[in-house]
Amino acid sequence: MLDLKVVHLMPYDGIGGVETAARSMIHYDQNKFSFKVIYIFNYRSKEQQRIALFNPVPFLKATHQILIEQPDILIVSLWRSCITALLVKLISPKIRIILFLHSTKDVHILDRFLSRLTAKIAHQIWADSKATLIHRLPYVPLKKGKVISFVIDHISAHKKMIQKPIFIFWGRIHSQKKLERAFTIFASIHAVHSDSHYIVIGPDGGELDRIQEVVHDLGIADAVRFTGKKNFNEIKELAKNASFYLQTSILEGMAMSVVEAMQLGLVPVVTPVGEIATYCKHKKNSLLITSDQDAVEDVLNLLNNPQKYEQLRNKAIATWADKPLYSESVVQACLDIYSESNNR
């Protein structure tokens, strides 16, 4: 009879796609299958994170908590969690470790070292996309890697509306998002459509002051609104009047916000990084940014062509209509491991 206990370990709670996905399963508990999320730290300020890295206490406490839980499977996300995973495996070798990767590139050398070391002891390596698996750990056998769906929920699209030069973005205000490029593109569109607006949602990830200076220098401050952090219900409300999701990241994995935007019926105007290049098809369900000028012209053409805009919008929505949910994908992957172990 199935009796499976799974723990997902993360450094701390936050607003990123990784944390949002993990939170969606915090209360998941079915008959003979329990799932628990554990955090190493209960805070997330950058200064405290740096100090905590040299303090072994949080890592030892997390290790102790996991050993008390004695899960069959321990899923670890983000490089700090790898430290605890290595300790757990050293003390309790029977616990199966799953390394869960969420970005196509290592953040820094410590991330690279710990991720590769954990990969060596991991039973499986999960990723949010094929691109993440291929770029992060190209040497890992395909049978050891697994792509997990990052569709958190099936989201209903907003009602059909006439396309307008209203743009939106949600995520951390971080250098990885390269928002200055998005504002440069938006400024060119604003020069043609003076009624255009750009709503930017998310907390400061270290770039807000600089980005606000960029907006001021481009002369578009009156057309850009920084809202700060919002929950997803608030994001959906703000997105009701928008037509485009504009994001110019230089680094992504699955890019959950793009997936959410497409489900809501926004046409993505995005850079083809990470898995975005796989599911976003230029001029079919999205506009891919290869050059700023081409992106501006593509958006202006859509604003003048309601039929074509509606086609892209409908195909964006349809892209995710039949995809499995994150929770379903994680549970099935865990069940497969359980079945594989019992059939040996």
C-alpha positions in Angstrom: 0.0 0.0 0.0 1.3 3.4 -1.0 2.8 5.4 1.9 4.9 8.1 0.4 6.3 11.2 2.2 7.9 14.0 0.2 9.6 17.2 1.4 10.5 20.2 -0.8 13.3 22.2 0.7 13.9 25.9 -0.3 16.1 28.6 1.2 13.2 31.0 2.0 9.7 32.0 0.8 9.6 34.7 -1.9 7.7 36.0 -5.0 9.7 34.1 -7.7 8.2 31.4 -9.9 10.1 28.7 -7.9 8.6 29.9 -4.6 5.2 30.4 -6.0 5.1 26.9 -7.4 6.3 25.4 -4.1 3.7 27.4 -2.2 0.9 25.9 -4.4 1.6 22.5 -2.7 2.1 23.6 0.9 -1.3 22.1 1.9 -1.2 19.1 -0.4 -2.0 16.0 1.6 -3.8 13.0 0.2 -4.3 9.5 1.5 -1.0 7.8 2.0 0.8 10.7 0.1 2.1 13.6 2.1 3.9 16.7 0.8 5.6 19.3 2.9 7.5 22.5 2.1 10.4 23.5 4.5 12.4 26.7 4.4 15.9 27.1 5.7 15.5 30.8 6.5 12.5 32.8 7.6 13.7 36.0 6.0 15.0 37.1 2.6 16.8 40.4 2.7 20.1 40.2 0.8 22.3 41.3 3.7 20.8 38.7 6.0 21.2 36.0 3.4 24.9 36.8 3.1 25.4 36.7 6.8 23.4 33.5 7.1 25.6 31.7 4.6 28.4 31.8 7.1 26.1 30.8 10.0 25.7 27.0 10.1 22.8 27.1 12.5 19.9 27.5 9.9 21.4 24.7 7.8 21.8 22.4 10.8 18.2 23.1 11.9 16.8 22.4 8.5 18.8 19.1 8.4 17.5 18.1 11.8 13.9 18.9 10.7 14.3 16.8 7.6 15.8 13.9 9.5 12.8 14.0 12.0 10.4 14.0 9.0 12.3 11.1 7.4 10.9 11.7 3.9 11.2 9.1 1.2 12.0 11.9 -1.2 13.7 15.2 -0.6 13.4 17.8 -3.4 15.9 20.7 -3.2 15.6 24.0 -5.0 18.2 26.7 -5.3 21.8 26.4 -4.4 21.6 27.1 -0.6 19.3 24.1 -0.3 22.1 21.9 -1.8 24.2 22.4 1.4 21.4 20.8 3.5 20.8 18.1 0.9 24.5 17.0 1.2 24.3 16.9 5.0 21.0 14.9 4.9 22.4 12.4 2.4 25.5 11.9 4.5 23.5 11.1 7.6 20.6 9.3 6.0 21.6 7.7 2.6 18.3 6.0 2.1 16.5 9.4 1.5 16.3 10.0 -2.3 17.5 13.4 -3.3 15.9 15.3 -6.2 17.8 18.3 -7.5 15.3 20.8 -8.9 16.8 23.3 -11.3 15.0 26.5 -12.3 17.3 28.5 -14.5 19.3 27.9 -17.7 22.5 29.4 -16.1 24.3 29.2 -12.8 24.0 32.3 -10.7 27.7 32.2 -9.6 30.5 29.8 -9.0 29.1 28.6 -5.7 25.8 27.7 -7.4 27.7 25.9 -10.1 29.8 23.9 -7.6 27.0 22.9 -5.3 24.5 22.1 -8.1 27.0 19.8 -9.7 28.0 18.1 -6.5 24.4 17.6 -5.6 23.7 16.2 -9.1 26.2 13.4 -8.4 24.2 12.2 -5.3 20.8 12.9 -6.7 18.4 10.1 -7.6 16.9 12.3 -10.3 17.3 15.9 -11.6 14.2 17.8 -12.3 14.0 21.1 -14.3 11.3 23.6 -15.2 12.3 23.1 -18.9 14.3 21.1 -21.3 16.5 24.2 -21.9 17.4 24.3 -18.2 18.5 20.6 -18.2 20.5 20.9 -21.4 22.3 24.1 -20.5 22.9 23.5 -16.8 23.9 19.8 -16.8 24.5 18.7 -20.3 26.4 15.6 -19.2 23.5 14.1 -17.2 21.9 11.1 -18.8 18.5 11.8 -20.2 16.9 9.0 -18.1 18.0 10.9 -14.9 16.5 14.2 -16.0 12.8 15.1 -15.9 10.9 18.2 -17.0 8.2 19.3 -14.5 5.2 21.4 -15.7 5.2 25.0 -14.4 1.6 25.7 -15.0 0.5 26.4 -11.5 -3.2 26.7 -12.3 -5.5 26.8 -15.2 -6.3 30.5 -15.5 -9.3 31.9 -17.3 -8.5 34.5 -19.9 -9.9 38.0 -19.7 -12.8 38.7 -22.0 -12.1 39.7 -25.6 -11.2 43.3 -26.0 -9.9 45.8 -28.6 -6.1 45.9 -28.6 -4.6 49.0 -26.9 -1.1 50.2 -26.4 -1.2 49.1 -22.8 1.7 47.0 -21.6 2.4 45.1 -18.3 5.2 43.2 -16.6 5.3 41.3 -13.3 8.4 40.0 -11.6 11.4 41.2 -9.6 13.0 44.5 -10.6 16.3 42.7 -11.1 19.2 43.0 -13.5 18.3 39.6 -15.0 15.1 41.2 -16.3 17.0 43.9 -18.2 14.1 46.3 -17.9 16.0 49.2 -19.5 15.6 47.4 -22.8 11.8 47.0 -22.3 11.6 50.8 -21.5 13.6 51.7 -24.6 11.2 49.6 -26.8 8.2 51.1 -24.9 9.5 54.7 -25.4 9.5 54.2 -29.2 5.9 53.0 -29.1 4.9 55.8 -26.8 6.4 58.3 -29.4 3.8 57.0 -31.8 0.9 56.3 -29.4 1.0 59.0 -26.7 -1.8 57.2 -24.9 0.3 54.1 -24.2 1.1 53.0 -20.7 3.4 50.4 -19.1 2.5 48.9 -15.7 5.5 47.4 -13.9 4.6 45.1 -11.0 7.1 43.6 -8.5 9.4 44.3 -5.6 12.8 45.9 -5.8 15.5 43.3 -6.6 18.3 45.8 -6.4 17.5 47.7 -9.6 14.6 50.0 -8.9 16.4 53.3 -8.4 18.5 52.8 -11.5 15.5 51.7 -13.6 13.5 54.7 -12.5 16.3 57.0 -13.6 16.2 55.2 -17.0 12.5 55.9 -17.2 13.0 59.6 -16.3 15.9 60.0 -18.9 13.7 58.5 -21.6 11.0 61.0 -20.9 8.3 58.4 -20.2 7.8 58.8 -16.4 4.2 59.9 -16.8 3.4 56.7 -18.9 5.0 54.2 -16.5 3.5 53.0 -13.3 5.5 51.1 -10.7 3.1 49.3 -8.4 5.4 47.4 -6.1 4.6 43.8 -5.0 1.1 42.5 -5.8 -0.6 39.1 -5.3 -1.8 37.3 -8.3 -5.4 38.4 -7.9 -4.3 42.0 -7.9 -2.1 41.3 -10.9 -5.0 39.8 -12.8 -7.1 42.9 -12.1 -4.3 45.3 -13.3 -3.9 43.1 -16.4 -7.5 43.4 -17.4 -7.0 46.5 -19.5 -3.6 45.5 -20.9 -3.0 44.0 -24.3 0.7 43.1 -24.2 3.1 41.5 -21.7 6.5 43.1 -22.3 9.6 41.4 -20.9 13.2 41.6 -22.0 15.0 39.2 -19.7 18.5 38.0 -20.5 18.1 34.9 -18.4 15.1 32.7 -17.7 14.0 29.1 -17.1 10.4 28.4 -17.8 9.4 32.1 -17.2 6.2 31.5 -15.2 5.0 35.1 -15.6 5.0 34.7 -19.4 3.0 31.5 -19.0 0.5 33.3 -16.8 0.2 36.2 -19.2 -0.5 34.0 -22.1 -3.3 32.2 -20.2 -4.8 35.6 -19.3 -4.9 36.5 -23.0 -2.0 39.0 -23.2 0.2 38.8 -26.3 3.8 38.3 -25.0 6.5 40.6 -26.4 9.5 38.8 -25.1 13.1 37.8 -25.6 13.6 34.2 -26.7 15.7 33.1 -23.6 15.3 29.8 -21.6 12.2 27.8 -22.4 10.4 30.9 -23.8 12.0 30.1 -27.2 10.3 26.8 -27.2 6.7 27.7 -26.4 6.6 31.3 -27.8 6.3 31.2 -31.6 7.0 34.5 -33.4 3.9 36.1 -35.0 1.9 33.0 -34.1 1.2 33.2 -30.4 3.7 36.0 -29.5 6.2 38.5 -30.7 9.9 37.5 -30.1 12.4 40.3 -29.6 15.5 40.0 -31.8 16.1 43.6 -32.4 14.4 46.6 -30.6 13.4 48.3 -33.9 11.8 45.1 -35.2 9.9 44.6 -32.0 8.6 48.2 -32.1 7.4 47.7 -35.7 5.8 44.4 -34.9 3.8 45.9 -32.0 2.8 48.9 -34.1 1.6 46.6 -36.8 -0.5 44.6 -34.4 -2.0 47.8 -33.0 -3.2 48.5 -36.5 -4.5 45.0 -37.2 -7.2 43.9 -34.8 -7.8 40.6 -36.6 -4.1 39.6 -36.4 -3.9 40.6 -32.8 -6.9 38.5 -31.9 -5.3 35.5 -33.7 -2.2 35.8 -31.6 -4.2 36.3 -28.5 -6.3 33.2 -29.0 -3.2 31.1 -29.9 -1.5 32.3 -26.7 -4.4 31.2 -24.6 -4.6 27.8 -26.4 -0.9 27.1 -25.8 -1.5 26.1 -22.2 -5.1 24.9 -22.3 -4.4 21.1 -22.1 -1.1 21.2 -20.1 -0.8 19.4 -16.8 -0.6 21.4 -13.6 2.6 21.7 -11.6 1.1 19.7 -8.7 0.0 16.9 -11.0 3.4 16.8 -12.6 5.3 16.7 -9.2 3.0 14.1 -7.7 3.2 11.8 -10.8 7.0 12.1 -10.8 7.1 11.1 -7.2 4.8 8.2 -7.8 7.0 7.0 -10.6 10.0 7.0 -8.3 8.0 5.0 -5.7 6.8 2.5 -8.4 10.3 2.1 -9.8 11.7 1.4 -6.3 9.0 -1.2 -5.5 9.4 -3.0 -8.8 13.1 -3.7 -8.3 
